Amino acid sequence: MKGEQKGDLIPVFFVFKYFWAVFLGIGLLNAFIYKVRSLKHIKEKPELEEGYNRLILGYAFWMSLPWLIMGAGILSNHVSQIFDYFRPRDGNPYVLAFFACVILEWVLLLYWIFFLEGAEKLSRYEGLLNRPLNNPILIKVFTVICVMGGVVAFTMMWVVSIPSPNFPN
């Protein structure tokens, strides 16, 4: 029977098939942590409650979206495993949708941070970031560094031929 053979890779495959759910869970856990952190600040400044809630809900939505796209691709069997997402140049539509989603999120984030006063808004809401970043310039620099790191990683995935391990379905 499958699962009883010595050396069976089912547990390993299971982990890789549902790894997207781990990232989804981490993002939602972070949103919960942000909410808990915000309660102290809301108690001190109740007028900021709506802003905290909007930032936290926005974070939860935007952080979940790429992982839901990845999960849809894997669960629908259009993508066999998470490792396929390291090979966007293979042209899988679900993998490309994941990349398009993340790139769109970066563009929207940069637009919000630089042109819609997002950095200034974030600087007013203490406790959301691990470090007390209340300087909009530092928030802008940090955002650019993070996005640049993502661009480098995405570029490497497009340029380098990363082998995908074969696990049984």
C-alpha positions, 0 to 999 in steps of 0.5 A: 500500500502507498504510505507503507513502503520503506522510504516513501516520500509522501510526508515530504511531498505533503509538506511541499504541496501545502507549503503555501498554506504555511506562508498564508498562515504566517501572514495571517498570524502576523496580522493578528500580532499587529492587531494585538500590538495596536490595542495598546496604542489604540487605548492611548489614541482611540482616534487611530483605531480606524487607521490601524484596522484598515492597515491591518486588514489591508496587510492581511488581504495583500499578503494572503493573495499570492499564497492563495493563487499558489494554493489554487494552482497546486490544489487544482493540479495545474502546478505539481508542487511549490518548486514549480514556482522557482521556474517561472520561465516554464510558462505555467499560467498559475506560476505566472499569475503568482509572479504577476500578483507579487509584482503588482503588489510591489508597484502598488506598495511603492505607489502608496508609499511614495505618492499617496503618503503611505510612509507618512501614514505608517509613521503615525501608527506605532507598533505595526513594525518590529522596529519603531520606524516613525521616520517616513524617509527610513520607511521609504528606504526600507521599502525600496531595499525590500522590493529590490531584494525581491526583484533580484530573487525573481530575476534569478528565478527567471535566469537560472535554470533551477531543477525541480525535484520529482516527487510522486503525486 
